[in-house]
Amino acid sequence: MPFILPSSLLQTDEVALVLAFGKLSVLEACSVLGRSVQRAEAPTERVSVLHVDHLPRDRVTELSGVHKIAPVTAELDSSSGPMDELVGLMASYLEEKSNFSLSGYDIGEDDYEDLVRSMLDGLRERGLRKVRLLRPKGNELLSERVLSREAFDVVAFPYHDGFGLGPTVWVPDSATMRQRGTRKPIPHSDIAMSPRLARTLVNLAGLGPGQTILDPFCGSGTILIEAYAKSLRCLGLDSRASRVQETREYLRWSGGGVSDKGYDIRKGDARELSRMLRGTKVDAVVTEPLLLPRLDARPKTSTARAMIEESASVYNDALASMAESIHSECRIVVVVPVIQTMDGDEVSITLDGRRVGLRLYQPGPVGFEYPIRLSFESTRWVRRGVYVFEPRS
């Protein structure tokens, strides 16, 4: 949910995903959709095209790292090319005075205007002269506005030396996630993780209801709250008692005031997980240690490297502890900081899972280079990279 148009429209060979986090969103899609994905293309940073074999409706609705999903209904050689099939589809759903929009991604203004004109001309030829064209700022109608304006939205993007277009069929339930972020009782910093990103990371763990997820650097609990919303059993650990209390309060709030139902949050050291777990195993680990001092400006590259080096030993020791704490077919998702320096460099932690019996997670036919850097983050000096590991056996 919510499907704006019938889910049967997604039963096609090519679907376009408007990405919330760039390549990380593609990784989530390949992980959640599984063997349905045969191949992935990246015509732009904002849009990926998946070549698929039967998209399962229930799996599509789990995705969090995409803004829109649309079947590729038309491929044009030029912005003024014919789009009879797409316009015919639009005409079958639109009524007089219906709203429609064209959301262009990485398309120049002249090409965007040509596409709009061709679409309007085609609709008028079919007798729909009173349909209302919405002209959003930046030529993109956001998914929330697609819902609130009840618009028939068409996604357009550069594709195969021309343009790909298709109707928005599905968008995620971002309103509920946003409420969990804005109404939570715990204040958050400028670099706090968004509920959407947290849900995307939890989805990468590949768990089902009733399974156990561990966040050994739980902070104020953003990752665990999204896991809790998916009916996972949540274990949390943090070295600061104040953070442990915040996570408990957050989970209690999300559960309607019910305490200790499906979660266990404790104070402790992530490098000594065996002591907390007492020999038991968890089904996945998802965490963001961070462990950096506050930055008020971009540091020098040498300063950034010193900061990363100081944190790296904790990350790697914790990774070894995590590897000992999961079942043989489970995943570990770790977010690492990527520091932007005043010299124009990026400095990040490198995690090597091979020494602790882990390999990098590669779902299906698509190869991913780690760490996967997030796109479109609003943070200025510390961005995020993501590793996903699984046992080698």
Secondary structure, DSSP 8 states (H G I E B T S, - for coil): --BSS-GGGG-SSEEEEEESSTHHHHHHHHHHHGGGEEEEE-SSSSEEEEEES---HHHHTT--SEEEEEE--EEESSTTS--HHHHHHHHHH--TT-EEEEEESS--HHHHHHHHHHHHHHHHHTT--S-EEE--GGG---HHHHHHTTEEEEEEEEETTEEEEEE--B---HHHHHHHHHS-SS---TT---HHHHHHHHHHTT--TT-EEEETT-TTSHHHHHHHHTT-EEEEEES-HHHHHHHHHHHHHHTTT--SSSEEEEE--GGGHHHHHTT--EEEEEE--------SS---HHHHHHHHHHHHHHHHHHHHHHHTTEEEEEEEEEEEEEEE-TTS-EEE----GGGGTEEE---TT----SSEE-SS---SSEEEEEEEEEE--
